[in-house]
Amino acid sequence: MIDRSILFAEALGTGALLAVIVGSGWAVEQMGAPEATQLFIHAVVVGVGLAVVIATLIPFSGAQFNPAVTLALAVRGRLSVGSAAQIAGAQLVGGLAGVILANLTFAAQIASVSTNVRDGAGRFGGEVFATFGLVLVILLLVDTGRESAIPAAVGAWVTTIIVATVSTGFANPVVTIARMFTDSYTGIEPGSAPAFVIAQLLGAMLAVGAVRVLIDEKERSHV
């Protein structure tokens, strides 16, 4: 049985991440600023918030907050399949709680199904790229013993992909699922979600493949 403190840290961190994502979405909507300004503010707030949450909780669970990352760590042999499944479950519970909290904070319905359609090949490709980069950054920093750089690096990457991808860089299956329950700037309608999740898992596995080339092949060449 996995340590309950790990599951609690993952639920807490994922909840905080979703509260920041959805809360900042509600906030920029209420500002009435131009769309480009809204996107920039949202990107900075999410990136900084994520960096803070990771830096705070990384000693307790590794601060994964993302089933794509958890899956990649399991494939790399750093987590058992059972532990990965439990962590993903905790992430989902925390993510849904974070959305509910953000909705309540901004006096919206506790949970409403999003009508924000996000489809098309460009968004699918954007999610593959965004998740590939995110998982690659984390795995390379872990495998090279530079975990202390993860908060800043992940926060910076997430800020970047929110602006640089047409999908606005969800890069996280739990984030995708949880954002179905907020009919706001940050929501995603349920019909669009499966393609996002498939793209994210594909991106994660491509990142695992890239790490095998970069790390494992290099190690074998020095034997």
Secondary structure, 3 states (H helix, E strand, C coil): CCCHHHHHHHHHHHHHHHHHHHHHHHHHHHHCCCHHHHHHHHHHHHHHHHHHHHHHHHHHHCCCCCHHHHHHHHHCCCCCHHHHHHHHHHHHHHHHHHHHHHHHHCCCCCCCCCCCCCCCHHHHHHHHHHHHHHHHHHHHHHHCCCHHHHHHHHHHHHHHHHHHCCCCCCCCHHHHHHHHHCCCCCCCCHHHHHHHHHHHHHHHHHHHHHHHHHHHHHHHHCC
